């Protein structure tokens, strides 16, 4: 409760600082005040809510294998993501995982690597220059080999050090919940060189609710993507989306790639059966990426969800604005 009140206090004091003649508040500040953050009882989860409805839940138990987005919902209060299904317990709703020096950070069994959270900020709530509510959460992660995974932080030697910044922006005009996932990496003290590899689906992946699997329609800037039953498709496009149209709860979730990601092109893995899946990859199964001590690299993705079936044209326009803002 104290964390929730603190986040609300930041929103209100920020509003007062902005000022609005005659009232002491302005519309942007009032919008930000409607976005709140609440910590879980174990301080290993943040729930961001807008006007009382959860829009994002982020979990980061340091005794687990990785932190991830457990929920990313539309502004109408419902989402499409599924966490830890029985068939693949390591499939978290929206998660990032690859292989580093042949250590598997995607799966979660003995011998796999651990993305250990060593520092987490209180979400900073504000509003954009155009008055959209926004929340920013920053974490430091150590990517650890199994033998280092559960030692005290001061005694661990990470393969990678990641600074993860999650920026959630809500656009009530077009009913968009948008999450900018930015990960800045540097090579850790464990080694002088890291080699990034993985399967064709390794990257930033998302799993969908069981009842939505059969309804998933994958599409890109070129139109609907023909993902045949039992087939996997990996393709290079600026973005890819999945739309669902169940009665009363239509939704589209889209993944947009950043131009400064490794290799400069976005690749996407798509599957419809035995379950629907979408992930943004760097093609590490085809060609590894190597970085040396002292080098830095980063990944940027935008994930957006809407309570409607979006058109190709609408998402193409959104991609243009995303690319333009990143320059």
Secondary structure as GFF3:
##gff-version 3
##sequence-region A 1 327
A	DSSP	alpha_helix	2	18	.	.	.	ID=ss1
A	DSSP	alpha_helix	27	33	.	.	.	ID=ss2
A	DSSP	beta_strand	35	39	.	.	.	ID=ss3
A	DSSP	beta_strand	45	50	.	.	.	ID=ss4
A	DSSP	beta_strand	53	59	.	.	.	ID=ss5
A	DSSP	beta_strand	68	72	.	.	.	ID=ss6
A	DSSP	beta_strand	94	97	.	.	.	ID=ss7
A	DSSP	beta_strand	99	100	.	.	.	ID=ss8
A	DSSP	beta_strand	103	104	.	.	.	ID=ss9
A	DSSP	beta_strand	114	120	.	.	.	ID=ss10
A	DSSP	beta_strand	124	127	.	.	.	ID=ss11
A	DSSP	beta_strand	133	144	.	.	.	ID=ss12
A	DSSP	three_ten_helix	146	148	.	.	.	ID=ss13
A	DSSP	three_ten_helix	153	155	.	.	.	ID=ss14
A	DSSP	beta_strand	160	171	.	.	.	ID=ss15
A	DSSP	beta_strand	176	187	.	.	.	ID=ss16
A	DSSP	beta_strand	193	197	.	.	.	ID=ss17
A	DSSP	beta_strand	203	207	.	.	.	ID=ss18
A	DSSP	three_ten_helix	210	215	.	.	.	ID=ss19
A	DSSP	beta_strand	217	220	.	.	.	ID=ss20
A	DSSP	beta_strand	223	224	.	.	.	ID=ss21
A	DSSP	beta_strand	232	236	.	.	.	ID=ss22
A	DSSP	beta_strand	239	246	.	.	.	ID=ss23
A	DSSP	beta_strand	249	257	.	.	.	ID=ss24
A	DSSP	three_ten_helix	262	264	.	.	.	ID=ss25
A	DSSP	beta_strand	267	271	.	.	.	ID=ss26
A	DSSP	beta_strand	277	281	.	.	.	ID=ss27
A	DSSP	beta_strand	289	292	.	.	.	ID=ss28
A	DSSP	beta_strand	296	306	.	.	.	ID=ss29
A	DSSP	alpha_helix	312	326	.	.	.	ID=ss30
###
